[in-house]
Amino acid sequence: MEIKRPKYLEQLISKRENGFVKVITGVRRCGKSYLLFNLYREFLISLGVEDKQIIGLALDEVRNAKYRNPLELDNYIRNQITSQNTIYYVFLDEIQMVAEIQNPYIDNTSAKIGFVDVLLGLMKIKNVDLYVTGSNSKMLSSDILTEFKDRGDDIRVNPLTFKEFYDAYKGEKQNAWKEYFTYGGMPVVLSKETHEEKSKYLKDLFDRTYITDVIERHKILNEKEVLEDLLNIISSSIGSLTNPTKLSNTFKSVKKINIASSTISTYLDYFIDAFILYKSYRYDIKGKKYIDTPLKYYFSDVGLRNANLNFRQQEENHIMENIIYNELTARAFDVDVGFVEYNYKNKSGGSQRSQLEVDFVANKGSKRYYIQSALSISDKEKREQETRSLYRIDDSFKKIIVVKDNIIPWHDEKGILYIGIEQFLLDDTAIDL
């Protein structure tokens, strides 16, 4: 099954032969290798690029195991470059599998050679265009971009958006939302037929891949259960404000375990670094300032979240909020959790201060959108609840309420746009209706 990823393909095309190493990052199994070795390769061939100009190695394959030695890898690639007048496209998949070895040219046991040295050397060859991907924790971090500083282009690949999922979905289209809402957008899920197959794939991916990656990368000893419990707590509370101190108290009261808030903060950062979780800070809309805590965490894929909870907690309002957050980040918005502070008279006649939440403040360049996620606004009370914060924002930026129902988009007397979730996700221009 071929799944089109036009947005990412266009990014690769726009960065072609720009002199930088293209570093394709993202959560494991989201389609990075397929994007490079299938979709982008097909594009190059369509331009007349010959097979011999594309030097590709999948370093996780046994037949290529010897190239995990950086000296062997460097030697192999250079031997494929037989002309100085031809552009060569070098694709290195699972680059983190290249071992770090003793530098044989320096008599110092602390002198090492690894994949970074290989890439830096290849970048000096003028007729080489270099691309790397990785599915291991070492590539699922910002380490490689730090090494290359201003000479690396990061292309962040996300799990399938609802539109990508919808376009590739072979079942009845009216069932696509239910499937996506339940199993998320990991590409392989589309090839699975039964709930048992999809559930097993997602659970195995979570336990055998993501948790293992974090443990191995950060050399965490005897804490797997704590990491799993932490993710379970976050899974159960997506869309809710929290912070490491609150989570520490939860461990103490529920699990009867004392874990410092600083340790929890570190573990959460590990999951964020691996693109399993996203973190969204609170923004004071009227005060125009950020508040460090509390904040919200979202999963990069709701299917992973649901599988982590054994598909028990299917609160559609929270999952829909997570999907909207992921959609906005996939559209390259900077997304914050907003709130509006206001004063009012209480029953005793005294002045009281309160905060009203705005689910998302989405920024891109000079554009800003205030977005509420609401399952329904079927009655007056529910509509007032969702609009209360938006009505108190006195700037002219667009205000939107996304509902689950399939409705004809409309604006109320204050200019707020009401739109159904599927139209919002399938048409990225609908945000400007």
N, C-alpha and C positions, 0 to 999 in steps of 0.2 A: 504494500500500500504506500503510495507516494503522497506525502502531506506537504502542501506548498507552504513555504515560510517566506513570502515576498518581502516583508519588512526587513528581515535579517539578510536576505540575499541582496537586497538593494544596498544595505550598509557595506557588505563585503565588496560589492561592485564599486561603490563610491570610494573605497579605500584601496582599490587595486593599484599596485605599483607606486605607492606613496612614500616608500622608503622606510616605513615603520613595520615592526612585527605586529601582526594582527593576532590578538589574544582573545580567543572565544571562550567566555566564561559562563557559568550558570550551574544550577543544581544538576546533579547527576541524572542521566537518562532523559534529559529534556530535549535532546535532538541536536546537540552541537556537532557531533561527528557526521551525522547524516547531512546536515547543512553544508559542511565543507566538502566531504568526499563524494557526495551525490549531486546536490543541487548546484553548488558553486562550480564543481568540476564540469557538469553538463553545460553550464553557461560558458565557461572558458572554451570548451570544445566547439560550441556553436559559433565562437568568434574565429575559429580556425587554428586555435592552439593545438599543437600536436601532443600525442600521449607522452612522448619522450621529454616534453617540456614540463610535465607535471611529475614531480618527485614526491611520492607519498609513502609514508610508513605508518602502519598501525603498530605501535610499540607494545601493545598488550597481547599481540599474537605470538605464539610460541616460535613460529618460524622466523620471527624478527628479534628473538630474545638477545642475540649477540649484539644488536645495535643499542641495547640498553647501556652498554659501555660507551661513554661519551666520545672516546677516541675512535672507536669503530664507527659510531654514528657520523661523526664529522668526516671521517675518511670516506664512508660510503656516499654521502651526499656530494662531496667535492668531486668524486670520481664520475658522478652522473652529469656534472657540468662540463660539457665537452666543447662549448663554444662561448666566446666572450661577446658575441653579437646577437645572442638569443636570450630572451627572458625565460628564466626557469621559476616555476611556482613550486615551492617546497611546503608540503602539508605534513605536519608531524602530530599524530594523534596519540593521546595519553603521554605527553612529554614528561610528566612527572615520574614515569617509570624508568627514566634514565638514571642510572646509579651515580652516586657521588664517589669518586675514587681518588686515590693518592696521585698527585701530580708527579709524573715520572721525570719531569724536567727540572724539578726543584728539590733539593735535598733538605726537605723540611716536612716532618710528619703531619703538620697542621695545614699544609698546602693541598687543597683539594680541587678537583675539576668535576663539574656537573653540567646539567643541561643548559644552564644560564651561559656558561662559557662557550658552549657550542653555538647557541643562538647569537650571542654577541659577535662571534667570529663570522658567522654566515651573513650577518647584516652588513658587513664590510664589503661583501661581494656585490658590485653595482648591478649585476644582471640577475639578482636573486630577489624574489618577492616571497616573503616568509609568513606562514600561518601556523599557529599551534592551538591545540585544544587539550583539555584534560578533564578527567572525571574523578580524579582522586583528590583528597583534601588539600594536597599541596597546590593544585591548580585552582581549587575552589576557594582561593583566598586572594588577597591583593598582593601576595608576595612577588609574583613575577612582574607585575607592573611597577612595583617599587624598584626592582632590579633594573628595569629598563627606563625608569623615570620618564623623560619626555620623548622616548623613542618607541613607545608601545601604544597601540590603539586597542582599547577594550571594547569588545562587542558582547553585550550581555544578552544571552538567550534565555527566555522564560519558557515554562511549560506552555502548552497551547492556550491561546486565548479562546474565548467562546466562539468567535467567528472562525478561527482556524479549525476548531473542533467541529463546528456546525458544517463547514464546507466539506470536511472529510468524512463526516458521519454517514454510514450506509443505511441506518435504520430510518424509521418514519421521523421526519423532521420535527414533528410536534413532541417527540420524546427526547430530543437532543438536550433541552435544558435540564430535564430530570436526570439524564445520564451524566451530564457535566457537573451538575450540582452535587451528585453523589460520588462520582469517581474521578472528577478533576480532569486535568489536561496533560498528563504524561502520555506521550505519543503511543507507547506500546499498548496502553489500555484500549485503544481503538481496535486492536487486533484480537482482543479477548472477547469471548462471547457470553460467558455466564458470570453471575455474581461471584461464584466461588473462584473462578480464574482471575477475575479482576482484583478481588480482595486479597488473594494469595500473593499476586504480583506486587501490589502496593505495600502489603505488610512486610514481605521479604525485602523489598527495596529499602524500607525504612529501617528495619532491624539489622540486616546484613550489610547494608551499604552506608547509610548516613550515620547511624550511631557508631558503627565501626570506624568510619573515617575520622570522626571527631576524636574518638578515643585514641586512635593510632597517631594522629597528627600531634595531638597535645599531650601524649603520653600520660593519660589519665588512668590511675590505678584504682581498681575496686570501686568504681563509681558509676558503673553502667546503669544500675537500678536507679540511682539518683537522677541521672540524665534522662532516663525514660520517664520517671515520675514528673520531672520538670516539664517535659514536653507534653505529658498528659494534662498537667494543670493548665498550660498555655492553650492546648487544644480545646479544653473545656471552657475557656474564658476569652476566646477571640471576640473582639469588639468591646471588651471591657477594659476600663482603665486599671492599671496595676503598676507595680514597681518591685525591685528586688527585695525591699524590706517586707512588703506585703506577702511576697512569695515565700520568704524565709519564715514568716509567721505561719503560713499555711503548712509548711513542712513540719513546723514545731507542733501545731495543734492537731493536724490530721495524721501525719506520718510518724509523729513522736521522734523526729530527727532534728538535731540542731545543725543548721547549715548557715553560715554567715551570709549576709546579703551581698557582700563583696564577691564571695564564691559564686553565688547564683548569677550575679551580674556578669562575671567572667564566662560562665557556661552559656549564658544567653548570647554573649558576643561570639562565642564559638559557632553557635547555630546560625547566627546572622552572617558570619564570615563564610559559612558553607552554603549560603543562599537557601537554607531551609526555612528560616524565619525572616520577616521584615520588621523593622521598628519604626513607629511613627510618633513624632513628638507633638506635644500640644502647642497650639498657637493662639495667643490672645489677640483676637481680631481687632478689637477696639484699642487695646493697649499697644498693638503692633510689636509684640515680643514673644519669645519662646519660653515655655515653662518646661524645665528638665523632667519633672516627675509630677504626677503619674503619667504614663504613656500607654500606647497600645501595641500589641504584637499581632502580626498576621502571618499565616502560612503562605509560602510561595505557591503551593498547590493545595486546593481544598480536598482533593482525593486522598492525599497523604495525611491530611488532618483527620479525615473521616476514618480512614483505615487504622490510624493510630488509636482511635477510640473504638475500634471494632464496629464501626457504623452504628453506634448506640445513640449518640447525641446529635440528632439531625435538626437542630434549630435553624429553620430556613432563614430567619432574619439575620442571624450572625453569619451564616455561610454566604448569604447574598452580599452582605457588607464586605466580607473578605474578597469575594469575586470582583466587586467594584473596585476595591483597592488595587488588586492585581491588574485589573484592566487599565487603570489610570497610570500605574507605574510602567506597564508595557507600552503605553502611549507616550512615554518619556516625560510625564508630569512629575514634579516634586510634590509629594502628598503629605500634608500634615493633618492632625486632628484639631479642629477648631473649637473655640468656645467664645461666647459673648457674655460679658459681665454686665449686670444691671442692678439698680437699686429699686426697692419698692417698699410700701408701707405694710407692715404686718397687722394682724388683728388688734394688737395693742396700740397701734398708731405709731410705733417706732419704725425707724428706717432699718431695712435689712438688705443684705447683698446676696445675690444668687448668680449662678453660672448656668447658661444654656448651651448645650453641645451642638456643634455642627460636625456631622460625621467626617467630612473631608473638605480641606482647603487645597485645591489643586492648582499649582502654578506652573506655567511654562512661558518663559520670556516675559512679555508685558501682559499676558493673559492670566486671569484668575477665575476660578469657578468655585462656588460654594455648593456642596452636594450633600443631600440627605438620602439615606437608604431606608425605604419604608415598604413593608410587605403590602400594606393597604392603607388607603385614606378613605375608606368606605363611609365613615360617619364624620360628623362635624368635630367631635371631640378629638378623634385621631388626627384629622387634618390640622387642627389648631396646635396639637402637640408637635407635629413635624414642622410647622411654619413659624412657631414662636421665636426660635432663634434667628431664622432668616429675616423675619420682619424687623428685627432690631439691628440689622447690619445696614448702615446708612451710606455705603458706597455704591457705585454703579456696576459692579461686576455681576456676572450672570449667576443666578440662583436656580438650583435644579432639585426636584424631588423625583427619585427613581423608585417606581413601584413594581411589584411582581406582575401585576395584571397586564395583559396585552391591551393597551388603550391607545386611542388616537391622541397624540401629543396636544396639550393645551396650556395656555397661560392664564393665571388668575389675575385679579384686579391689581395686584402688586407687581406683576411681571414675572412671577415664579413659573418656571417650566415644569410641567408634570409629564413624565414619559415612562413607558414600560421598559422593564429590564432587558428584554431581548432586543428591542430596537436600539436601546442605548449601547448594547454590546456589539451588535451586528453592524451598526452604521456609525463610524467615528465622527461623522459630520453632524449627527443628530444633537450633539451637545450644544451646537450653536443655533438650533431652531428658534 
